[in-house]
Amino acid sequence: MTKRSWIRELWLDLQDPHHVAHFQEMCGVHGSFSLSPGAGGGGELDQTRTHNNGSISGGSETKGSVVSEGGEGQKLTSQTRRRIGASTTTSTTTTTTDGETENPTTNGRVLTNATGEGVATGGVKPHSLAGNSPGSTVKPLRKNSLTGDAGHEFRIENRLLYYLFTLGTELGNESFYITFYPFLMWNLDAFVGRRVVMVWVWVMYLGQCTKDLVGWQRPASPPVVKVEMFYNSEYSMPSTHAMSGTALPFSLFFLTYGRWEYPFPIGLGLALIWTVLVCVSRIYMGMHSILDVVVGFLYTVLILLVFLPALDAVDGFYLTYRYAPLVIVLVHLGLGLFSFTLDTWSTSRGDTAQILGTGAGMALASHVNHLLGLLPDPGPEQLPLPMTPLSAGLLALMGVRLALGVLVLLATRAVMKKVTITLVCRLIGVSSEDVRAARQNMGVELPYRYIVYGAVGFNVIFLVPLLFSHTRLS
């Protein structure tokens, strides 16, 4: 075997969804499906069925509607069909001899026939969900953000690993970002915080764009169990969770070591633990192949090697250049316009605009703070910064800052969403009655996300610290 053939074989092997399924089984995750004797024999899946985005289906694809989060059918546009056709299939209702109805779906959903025996569609049959082995039956984390699909039940036998990897995957979600970045800015080091955000914006933007350029589907289910459904309609390569889970801890380590007083092994060890937890959690959740995660990690290392040495120059430009606000707005908006032309509409388009808006808002606020002399950075003579001993009073103060500040951010987001969607829809000439449908229009989604999260990002660095100074919480 030549070297090129060996690399190709390894590349294909790391994409194999059976590795993901095997890891899940080792961790105590068991789906409500198993291979039937006729499904390829010898434990092989029936390869004649269509491989879709996270599912293997034997039925026809839905042509006209998807299930929304509220459970109602929603009309599709031509822009959305390509993306979600991979994970949406038609339900066919049949009646049993006893008058009971069955609604078969794909993705291994367990049904009940007239005799009460569990059956499953697509040539698979269910494991016992209770009785044969210990564990509890749960549903996937959150519905699919695009189709509203809630997924099928699965059995968890190791709840410790379930909670651990749920924590790992949450380290790459919005609920984490909206608390982590403010905590870093308000309670630890605003200098480090704004630079970590700059790294995060570029890493996530490049990751999202690359994902849509490559266009690989999620691991097929079966054999993979979808422990999480939220991102199931998005593309898979590279894992942006793995990229964020690498960029955040290692940029933090790079920016704080030597600036704060702490032992090198502790900082490096915490960064490694954070990265491994997030990366492995994406395989556990059934959202990524091993290759997706490995490429996400290596891609981020490459970006950090290029971008981290340039942080001083970029940050200095944002703070001091006279026309920096105009450049910040135009660059971030231009990147958003480019990303929206890469592929059909999906939730990743909105996520990209959200990330760019947040980055632009924080950069603008940093420029304003510098002009007004607010939140000055410590001088070189003050470094390294000592680690302040924790006390009950300090912890209480940090908690009050975080709670009050996050409330301001949530209020900002709620108000801006309400005002912006109506205004943008009116300017674009799109009805705002169905917000979900309206946001599938690039002219609505891009400015909506950009403005809303630009305001949130701006308030993280400008309004909330100003509030703290007036309430003596600084």
C-alpha positions as a printed NumPy array, in Angstrom:
array([[  0.   ,   0.   ,   0.   ],
       [  1.403,   3.372,  -1.033],
       [  1.611,   6.266,   1.38 ],
       [ -1.142,   8.093,  -0.49 ],
       [ -3.429,   5.048,  -0.319],
       [ -2.733,   4.621,   3.391],
       [ -3.628,   8.259,   4.082],
       [ -6.806,   7.905,   2.029],
       [ -7.813,   4.757,   3.908],
       [ -7.168,   6.457,   7.246],
       [ -9.146,   9.511,   6.114],
       [-12.147,   7.367,   5.165],
       [-11.881,   5.241,   8.3  ],
       [-12.   ,   8.292,  10.574],
       [-15.244,   9.298,   8.842],
       [-16.912,   5.954,   9.576],
       [-20.055,   6.531,  11.699],
       [-19.66 ,   3.051,  13.209],
       [-16.685,   4.338,  15.23 ],
       [-18.939,   7.021,  16.688],
       [-21.646,   4.453,  17.455],
       [-19.096,   2.135,  19.098],
       [-17.787,   4.955,  21.296],
       [-21.341,   5.835,  22.315],
       [-22.031,   2.225,  23.244],
       [-18.849,   2.104,  25.319],
       [-20.089,   5.204,  27.156],
       [-23.465,   3.619,  27.894],
       [-25.579,   5.229,  25.163],
       [-27.959,   2.819,  23.427],
       [-30.339,   3.847,  20.675],
       [-33.863,   2.6  ,  20.171],
       [-32.714,   0.747,  17.077],
       [-30.481,  -2.179,  16.172],
       [-29.647,  -3.876,  12.908],
       [-32.166,  -6.387,  11.632],
       [-30.923,  -9.685,  10.189],
       [-31.884,  -8.543,   6.724],
       [-30.233,  -5.179,   6.881],
       [-27.066,  -6.071,   5.092],
       [-26.163,  -9.138,   7.158],
       [-23.268,  -9.496,   9.492],
       [-24.032,  -6.252,  11.266],
       [-23.883,  -4.092,   8.132],
       [-26.346,  -1.34 ,   7.417],
       [-28.486,  -1.551,   4.317],
       [-26.459,   0.604,   1.949],
       [-29.243,   0.794,  -0.626],
       [-31.042,   3.333,   1.507],
       [-30.313,   7.014,   1.156],
       [-27.63 ,   8.487,   3.389],
       [-28.991,  11.772,   4.635],
       [-27.81 ,  14.457,   7.007],
       [-27.671,  12.456,  10.181],
       [-30.118,   9.768,   9.096],
       [-30.558,   6.829,   6.755],
       [-33.994,   6.841,   5.247],
       [-35.921,   4.44 ,   3.162],
       [-38.898,   6.708,   2.551],
       [-39.461,   9.707,   0.343],
       [-38.246,  13.134,   1.313],
       [-40.616,  15.856,   2.315],
       [-41.17 ,  18.323,  -0.501],
       [-43.413,  20.929,   0.984],
       [-43.175,  21.293,   4.735],
       [-41.173,  20.686,   7.86 ],
       [-42.197,  20.491,  11.481],
       [-41.621,  23.72 ,  13.305],
       [-40.766,  23.967,  16.978],
       [-44.4  ,  24.408,  17.72 ],
       [-45.252,  21.225,  15.854],
       [-46.978,  22.938,  12.936],
       [-46.097,  22.312,   9.329],
       [-44.146,  25.139,   7.766],
       [-43.837,  25.894,   4.084],
       [-40.325,  25.543,   2.671],
       [-38.601,  27.914,   0.323],
       [-36.283,  26.694,  -2.418],
       [-33.372,  27.985,  -0.345],
       [-34.073,  25.665,   2.565],
       [-34.944,  22.438,   0.738],
       [-31.399,  21.443,  -0.094],
       [-30.191,  21.865,   3.459],
       [-32.981,  20.213,   5.405],
       [-34.079,  17.664,   2.848],
       [-31.286,  15.565,   4.271],
       [-32.971,  15.218,   7.637],
       [-36.701,  15.506,   6.936],
       [-38.879,  12.679,   5.659],
       [-42.533,  12.028,   5.068],
       [-44.677,  10.419,   7.762],
       [-47.191,   7.873,   6.496],
       [-50.159,   7.054,   8.687],
       [-51.504,   3.491,   8.634],
       [-54.226,   1.794,  10.632],
       [-53.791,  -1.543,  12.393],
       [-56.426,  -4.275,  12.631],
       [-57.395,  -2.95 ,  16.053],
       [-57.942,   0.547,  14.734],
       [-54.721,   1.967,  16.191],
       [-52.713,   4.339,  14.049],
       [-49.025,   4.163,  13.328],
       [-46.912,   7.055,  12.104],
       [-43.632,   5.606,  10.854],
       [-40.69 ,   7.965,  10.668],
       [-37.055,   7.494,   9.807],
       [-33.982,   7.813,  11.999],
       [-34.864,   4.637,  13.871],
       [-37.868,   5.997,  15.783],
       [-39.539,   3.286,  17.852],
       [-43.195,   2.593,  17.13 ],
       [-45.763,   0.264,  18.637],
       [-47.738,  -2.16 ,  16.489],
       [-51.131,  -3.747,  17.112],
       [-49.722,  -6.414,  19.401],
       [-47.846,  -3.888,  21.525],
       [-44.463,  -5.073,  20.268],
       [-41.887,  -2.39 ,  19.562],
       [-40.999,  -1.976,  15.907],
       [-38.884,   0.526,  14.026],
       [-38.729,   1.807,  10.494],
       [-35.98 ,   1.643,   7.896],
       [-35.062,  -1.998,   8.489],
       [-34.174,  -1.593,  12.154],
       [-35.711,  -2.953,  15.314],
       [-35.582,  -1.465,  18.788],
       [-33.535,  -2.364,  21.781],
       [-35.596,  -2.754,  24.903],
       [-35.944,   0.679,  26.439],
       [-36.465,  -0.705,  29.922],
       [-36.251,  -3.947,  31.772],
       [-33.348,  -5.755,  30.105],
       [-30.617,  -3.519,  31.475],
       [-30.28 ,  -0.663,  33.922],
       [-30.463,   2.916,  32.786],
       [-32.999,   5.583,  31.982],
       [-34.673,   6.584,  28.732],
       [-34.327,  10.205,  27.609],
       [-34.886,  12.342,  24.518],
       [-32.165,  14.247,  22.614],
       [-31.032,  17.655,  23.855],
       [-33.227,  20.351,  22.291],
       [-35.134,  20.058,  19.026],
       [-33.501,  20.48 ,  15.655],
       [-33.178,  24.249,  15.268],
       [-34.168,  24.17 ,  11.588],
       [-36.749,  21.401,  11.237],
       [-38.149,  21.191,  14.771],
       [-37.443,  17.426,  14.803],
       [-37.266,  16.193,  18.405],
       [-35.412,  12.968,  17.558],
       [-35.953,   9.501,  19.006],
       [-35.497,   8.165,  22.5  ],
       [-32.333,   6.464,  23.651],
       [-31.151,   4.774,  26.825],
       [-28.416,   6.155,  29.098],
       [-26.601,   3.656,  31.322],
       [-23.842,   5.971,  32.57 ],
       [-25.415,   9.192,  33.777],
       [-22.077,  10.616,  34.976],
       [-20.682,  10.558,  31.426],
       [-23.978,  11.897,  30.09 ],
       [-23.826,  14.957,  32.359],
       [-20.083,  15.395,  31.797],
       [-20.357,  15.447,  28.001],
       [-23.488,  17.57 ,  28.143],
       [-21.381,  20.107,  30.03 ],
       [-18.681,  19.748,  27.37 ],
       [-21.044,  20.465,  24.505],
       [-22.609,  23.419,  26.343],
       [-19.151,  25.046,  26.413],
       [-19.733,  25.8  ,  22.732],
       [-23.306,  27.116,  22.94 ],
       [-24.771,  30.618,  23.261],
       [-25.814,  30.164,  26.902],
       [-22.141,  29.682,  27.788],
       [-20.858,  32.583,  25.718],
       [-23.366,  35.067,  27.119],
       [-22.124,  34.324,  30.647],
       [-18.442,  33.436,  30.122],
       [-17.335,  36.506,  28.176],
       [-19.095,  38.977,  30.504],
       [-17.652,  37.215,  33.549],
       [-14.182,  37.465,  32.032],
       [-14.65 ,  41.148,  31.177],
       [-16.289,  42.255,  34.431],
       [-14.528,  40.143,  37.035],
       [-11.129,  39.143,  35.686],
       [ -9.414,  41.092,  32.888],
       [-11.089,  43.231,  30.194],
       [ -7.817,  43.365,  28.218],
       [ -7.697,  39.573,  27.926],
       [-11.438,  39.345,  27.404],
       [-11.635,  41.563,  24.325],
       [ -8.658,  39.78 ,  22.725],
       [-10.125,  36.343,  23.36 ],
       [-13.313,  37.537,  21.664],
       [-11.292,  38.673,  18.642],
       [ -9.723,  35.223,  18.368],
       [-13.092,  33.522,  18.833],
       [-14.744,  35.625,  16.098],
       [-12.109,  34.778,  13.509],
       [-11.906,  31.094,  14.419],
       [-15.668,  30.627,  14.379],
       [-16.124,  32.62 ,  11.181],
       [-13.505,  30.603,   9.31 ],
       [-14.921,  27.385,  10.733],
       [-18.5  ,  28.156,   9.704],
       [-17.454,  29.207,   6.192],
       [-15.275,  26.134,   5.748],
       [-18.124,  23.925,   6.944],
       [-20.418,  25.283,   4.223],
       [-17.742,  25.12 ,   1.533],
       [-16.987,  21.453,   2.291],
       [-20.659,  20.504,   2.728],
       [-20.251,  17.139,   4.502],
       [-23.244,  15.627,   6.238],
       [-23.568,  14.63 ,   9.895],
       [-22.854,  11.003,  10.873],
       [-25.672,   8.708,   9.731],
       [-28.271,   7.517,  12.226],
       [-28.441,   4.558,  12.547],
       [-25.882,   3.449,  13.575],
       [-25.168,   6.727,  15.422],
       [-27.474,   7.788,  18.268],
       [-28.399,  11.47 ,  18.108],
       [-27.981,  12.52 ,  21.729],
       [-28.282,  16.125,  20.558],
       [-30.524,  17.357,  17.738],
       [-30.121,  21.126,  17.756],
       [-27.439,  21.402,  15.05 ],
       [-28.373,  18.261,  13.141],
       [-29.335,  20.084,   9.917],
       [-26.033,  21.925,   9.65 ],
       [-22.976,  20.572,   7.898],
       [-20.337,  18.642,   9.779],
       [-16.756,  19.291,   8.619],
       [-14.975,  20.756,  10.562],
       [-16.482,  20.674,  14.038],
       [-16.881,  24.325,  15.08 ],
       [-17.502,  23.156,  18.651],
       [-14.044,  21.548,  18.555],
       [-12.622,  24.758,  17.077],
       [-14.171,  26.943,  19.775],
       [-13.2  ,  24.398,  22.448],
       [ -9.58 ,  24.669,  21.285],
       [ -9.401,  28.404,  20.565],
       [-10.868,  29.653,  23.858],
       [ -8.74 ,  27.787,  26.421],
       [ -5.481,  28.042,  24.49 ],
       [ -5.882,  31.726,  23.627],
       [ -6.687,  32.317,  27.304],
       [ -3.54 ,  30.428,  28.272],
       [ -1.421,  32.308,  25.723],
       [ -2.745,  35.714,  26.823],
       [ -2.658,  35.177,  30.584],
       [  0.552,  33.26 ,  31.189],
       [  3.12 ,  35.825,  32.27 ],
       [  0.382,  38.422,  32.711],
       [ -1.164,  36.642,  35.699],
       [  0.784,  34.773,  38.339],
       [  0.028,  31.06 ,  38.106],
       [  2.08 ,  27.883,  37.459],
       [  2.605,  26.912,  33.815],
       [  1.525,  23.244,  34.262],
       [ -1.809,  24.287,  35.79 ],
       [ -2.639,  26.651,  32.933],
       [ -1.65 ,  24.177,  30.233],
       [ -3.42 ,  21.306,  31.99 ],
       [ -6.705,  23.208,  32.31 ],
       [ -6.535,  24.213,  28.635],
       [ -6.   ,  20.588,  27.58 ],
       [ -8.835,  19.309,  29.768],
       [-11.229,  21.935,  28.369],
       [-10.293,  21.077,  24.767],
       [-10.516,  17.313,  25.207],
       [-13.872,  17.566,  26.995],
       [-15.453,  19.644,  24.222],
       [-13.977,  17.585,  21.381],
       [-14.955,  14.211,  22.809],
       [-18.419,  15.487,  23.723],
       [-19.215,  16.079,  20.03 ],
       [-18.543,  12.42 ,  19.243],
       [-20.56 ,  11.328,  22.27 ],
       [-23.472,  13.495,  21.102],
       [-23.42 ,  11.841,  17.684],
       [-22.905,  15.184,  15.955],
       [-19.458,  14.604,  14.461],
       [-17.171,  11.894,  13.158],
       [-13.693,  11.481,  14.587],
       [-12.304,  13.164,  11.459],
       [-14.526,  16.243,  11.932],
       [-13.163,  16.753,  15.43 ],
       [ -9.51 ,  16.092,  14.558],
       [ -9.617,  18.473,  11.6  ],
       [-11.379,  21.107,  13.732],
       [ -8.617,  20.905,  16.33 ],
       [ -5.758,  21.058,  13.794],
       [ -7.438,  23.842,  11.807],
       [ -7.717,  25.921,  14.975],
       [ -4.063,  25.345,  15.859],
       [ -3.123,  26.665,  12.41 ],
       [ -5.348,  29.751,  12.816],
       [ -3.92 ,  30.475,  16.274],
       [ -0.345,  30.223,  14.986],
       [ -1.141,  32.907,  12.409],
       [ -3.52 ,  35.147,  14.375],
       [ -2.169,  35.251,  17.927],
       [  1.094,  37.047,  16.962],
       [ -1.022,  39.679,  15.147],
       [ -3.283,  40.436,  18.127],
       [ -1.249,  43.417,  19.364],
       [ -1.437,  45.14 ,  15.989],
       [ -5.139,  44.428,  15.444],
       [ -6.12 ,  45.474,  18.987],
       [ -4.046,  48.646,  18.743],
       [ -5.718,  49.513,  15.431],
       [ -9.215,  48.985,  16.891],
       [ -8.439,  51.187,  19.9  ],
       [ -6.527,  54.085,  18.399],
       [ -7.165,  54.464,  14.664],
       [ -9.439,  57.403,  13.926],
       [-11.602,  55.585,  11.401],
       [-11.54 ,  52.239,  13.194],
       [-15.328,  52.234,  13.892],
       [-16.096,  52.532,  10.177],
       [-13.587,  49.806,   9.321],
       [-14.955,  47.524,  12.057],
       [-18.542,  47.862,  10.835],
       [-17.715,  47.444,   7.142],
       [-15.342,  44.495,   7.6  ],
       [-17.67 ,  42.523,   9.852],
       [-20.683,  43.285,   7.671],
       [-18.773,  42.4  ,   4.503],
       [-17.715,  39.066,   5.973],
       [-21.349,  38.385,   6.831],
       [-22.481,  39.132,   3.258],
       [-19.83 ,  36.769,   1.914],
       [-20.823,  33.939,   4.236],
       [-24.487,  34.223,   3.249],
       [-23.608,  33.53 ,  -0.404],
       [-21.741,  30.282,   0.304],
       [-24.752,  27.978,   0.513],
       [-28.49 ,  27.786,   0.948],
       [-29.999,  29.304,   4.081],
       [-29.504,  27.448,   7.328],
       [-29.165,  28.221,  11.001],
       [-25.386,  28.448,  10.547],
       [-25.937,  31.624,   8.488],
       [-27.619,  33.289,  11.443],
       [-24.967,  31.999,  13.848],
       [-22.235,  33.511,  11.664],
       [-23.985,  36.891,  11.585],
       [-24.467,  36.663,  15.348],
       [-20.771,  36.019,  15.94 ],
       [-19.725,  38.855,  13.62 ],
       [-22.224,  41.24 ,  15.224],
       [-20.982,  40.406,  18.71 ],
       [-17.374,  40.94 ,  17.665],
       [-18.177,  44.249,  15.972],
       [-20.124,  45.523,  18.993],
       [-17.319,  44.695,  21.413],
       [-14.675,  46.234,  19.148],
       [-16.702,  49.456,  18.831],
       [-17.215,  49.625,  22.593],
       [-13.479,  49.125,  23.175],
       [-12.751,  52.06 ,  20.853],
       [-15.256,  54.271,  22.696],
       [-13.814,  53.274,  26.076],
       [-10.324,  54.165,  24.888],
       [-11.479,  57.587,  23.654],
       [-13.258,  58.322,  26.946],
       [-10.484,  56.945,  29.144],
       [-12.725,  54.223,  30.605],
       [-11.392,  50.8  ,  31.667],
       [ -7.705,  51.613,  31.015],
       [ -5.413,  48.623,  30.596],
       [ -2.818,  48.008,  33.332],
       [  0.613,  49.36 ,  32.46 ],
       [  3.684,  47.119,  32.038],
       [  4.923,  48.166,  35.485],
       [  1.84 ,  46.53 ,  37.065],
       [  2.526,  43.138,  35.527],
       [  2.346,  40.313,  36.38 ],
       [ -1.04 ,  40.675,  38.015],
       [ -1.321,  38.808,  41.335],
       [ -4.054,  36.214,  41.799],
       [ -6.418,  37.814,  44.312],
       [ -7.283,  35.442,  47.179],
       [-10.923,  34.395,  47.074],
       [-13.16 ,  35.421,  49.934],
       [-16.877,  35.303,  50.623],
       [-17.182,  39.027,  50.008],
       [-15.326,  38.891,  46.696],
       [-17.355,  35.922,  45.476],
       [-20.575,  37.723,  46.41 ],
       [-19.464,  40.859,  44.558],
       [-18.567,  38.824,  41.464],
       [-21.921,  37.075,  41.612],
       [-23.831,  40.358,  41.887],
       [-21.922,  41.833,  38.948],
       [-22.603,  38.782,  36.802],
       [-26.292,  38.555,  37.694],
       [-26.975,  42.26 ,  37.209],
       [-24.932,  42.485,  34.029],
       [-26.472,  39.412,  32.391],
       [-29.951,  40.765,  33.178],
       [-29.019,  43.949,  31.316],
       [-27.748,  41.883,  28.375],
       [-30.873,  39.721,  28.26 ],
       [-33.05 ,  42.823,  28.367],
       [-30.967,  44.369,  25.583],
       [-31.352,  41.264,  23.459],
       [-35.117,  41.025,  24.042],
       [-35.781,  44.693,  23.245],
       [-33.495,  44.753,  20.206],
       [-35.041,  41.568,  18.806],
       [-38.529,  43.013,  19.092],
       [-37.629,  46.339,  17.519],
       [-35.19 ,  45.118,  14.885],
       [-37.215,  42.311,  13.32 ],
       [-40.177,  44.613,  12.742],
       [-38.028,  47.414,  11.354],
       [-35.92 ,  45.209,   9.081],
       [-38.936,  43.334,   7.7  ],
       [-40.613,  46.647,   6.921],
       [-37.521,  47.979,   5.143],
       [-37.029,  44.769,   3.147],
       [-40.725,  44.443,   2.36 ],
       [-41.194,  41.058,   4.054],
       [-44.071,  40.131,   6.342],
       [-43.045,  39.927,  10.002],
       [-46.023,  37.767,  11.037],
       [-44.03 ,  34.557,  10.593],
       [-40.635,  35.491,  12.044],
       [-39.118,  32.066,  11.346],
       [-39.979,  32.284,   7.652],
       [-38.946,  35.941,   7.395],
       [-35.503,  35.194,   8.791],
       [-34.829,  32.745,   5.96 ],
       [-34.419,  35.864,   3.822],
       [-30.792,  37.018,   3.836],
       [-31.911,  40.652,   3.806],
       [-33.673,  40.048,   7.12 ],
       [-31.472,  37.546,   8.916],
       [-28.121,  39.275,   8.4  ],
       [-29.033,  42.795,   9.647],
       [-31.327,  41.34 ,  12.331],
       [-28.615,  39.213,  13.936],
       [-25.889,  41.769,  13.28 ],
       [-27.761,  44.641,  14.944],
       [-29.188,  42.656,  17.871],
       [-25.931,  41.006,  18.904],
       [-23.898,  44.077,  18.001],
       [-25.912,  45.914,  20.669],
       [-25.396,  43.066,  23.15 ],
       [-21.636,  43.034,  22.497],
       [-21.422,  46.814,  22.832],
       [-23.191,  46.742,  26.191],
       [-20.889,  44.035,  27.533],
       [-17.909,  46.384,  27.329],
       [-19.465,  49.852,  27.581],
       [-22.893,  50.102,  29.218],
       [-22.607,  47.424,  31.913],
       [-19.161,  48.538,  33.227],
       [-20.494,  52.124,  33.223],
       [-23.447,  50.919,  35.305],
       [-21.054,  49.186,  37.709],
       [-19.043,  52.374,  38.179],
       [-22.177,  54.377,  39.041],
       [-23.437,  51.718,  41.463],
       [-20.004,  51.274,  43.098],
       [-19.742,  47.666,  41.908],
       [-16.528,  48.265,  39.936]])
